Amino acid sequence: MILLYCSSCVDDVDFDRLDEVVLTPRLDADLLFFTVNYTSLSNEEIVNNQIILRDTTQLNFLDDEVTQENLVEVEITYRATNSFNQSITNRSIFLSENGAIQYEIIFPVSGSNSGVPVVTEFTETVTQQELQSIRNSIQLANEVIIDAGTLPQTGELNLQSKAIYSLEFSDL
């Protein structure tokens, strides 16, 4: 009876078509999470009438051979909550081992008129044609650029980002 039950479960499975199976996992990776308030801005250096806050993150998962060979798309999402009274520019730079820029994302973060936090969401999809630049990257440098002419007197900026990596495995 047990033998009959086990053999009936694989009756409809065609193992000759295994080479047609394609797996397409999507992996989420947190990239950046930080908060900047107005008091920390007064300690920053002003260059060309701008304050640039920079944070660099290692992208060690891109150094993996399986990821390199099977990566088909990257979707990067940002969520900025800004209660500063001015708009800010965010710049994300994907860098190679020697620091060369491979890929760049720039977008504006809306400012608040009344001190009530304003949420800006931004999504960038890196397609097949642009993926080699991401594959060549090992670091992500993120810059928050603030005009120093009118420094905020109150408020804070909270920035979060994540990447969704789509892989495709075939020829199993």
Salt bridges, closest charged atoms under 4 A:
GLU20 OE1 - ARG17 NH2 2.92
ASP28 OD2 - LYS162 NZ 3.61
GLU104 OE2 - ARG91 NE 2.40
GLU121 OE2 - ARG79 NH1 2.49
GLU143 OE2 - ARG54 NH1 2.85
GLU143 OE1 - ARG91 NH1 3.12
